[in-house]
Amino acid sequence: MKRRVQARRILFTALCFGLVAALAPTTSRTQTTQNRLTEIPLDGSGSTSTSSSSGGGGPEVLAYDGTYIWVARQFANTVTRVRAKDGAKGGTFSVGQRPSALAFDKANVWVANLLSNNVMKLRTSDGSVLATYPVGDGPGGLAFDGTHIWVANRNSDTVTKLRARDGANFGSFPTGRRPVGIAFDGANIWVANNFGNTVTKLRASDGAVLGTYAVGKGPFGVAFDGASIWVTNFFSKNVMKLSPSDGALLATVSVGDGPAGITFDGATLWVANSGSNNVMRIDPVTSSVLATYTTGAGPFGVVFDGTNIWVANFGSDSVSTSAIVVQ
């Protein structure tokens, strides 16, 4: 029964994003050993069991502000702070409807509210809403380029550029179908077009489209490792490594079921496999899987705090962390 409930949660997660397609088969991997990350419930129950968690909040994404991990719980319409050094709760704050993306601009935390068609800027010290800015239809991805916040509007097929200090709107720019993941490579913005099976590269200075490149099925997350662009393909069960200069495919790495979030920790990449209930660590040079770690149910978002990896478990209403690893 528990397995059937978990399977339904993962299917519901996919439906929430409009990801309706058959999953492609996964090629074999040589690395199979799994450690377990420490799981911290967000609902106050104190339970760290993935099978007994309620999954009511639907945590999907995370951001790190230097002290706290911020977790967007989309079905609760809140964000919760967890102190990175010890996992202690630091408060839960109301935001808009279906918060689905987070970003830290070195001063404040930004939240994209999918059904409110706006983004909110929150003060990190107490979670107060400093400002709310309208954007496109279905904002569900955020990135900070050092000056501006970029918002992926899933239903508008655009990205919106806002100045972080005052929310000034510098325009909306076309992408592919259903932009979800978004990342900055130091000069350009990269967007994963979930329904288009492509990524779009835009010049950050003016939003000009520099290229659109084919990837796998259901591209979801995007990350930059300082040399290459990495894209998770939800239905292809892999991640692709692209050249940032021309979008050329450099490598394809088979991962788990439903890869979603991806982040770079300064040395390796971490991929959250939502259907496999684990995260994988990848060597960006050799494009090989180094390790696999068990998480809670339905891991989607992943973030690095400078020391440890944190994972948002959509199906468990929890976060998992590498601060303590259980063998």
Helices and strands as residue ranges (DSSP letters): H 2-16, E 34-41, E 59-64, E 68-73, E 78-83, E 89-94, E 99-104, E 108-113, E 118-123, E 129-134, E 139-144, E 148-153, E 158-163, E 169-174, E 179-184, E 188-193, E 198-203, E 209-214, E 219-224, E 229-233, E 238-242, E 249-254, E 259-264, E 269-273, E 278-283, E 288-294, E 299-304, E 309-313, E 318-326
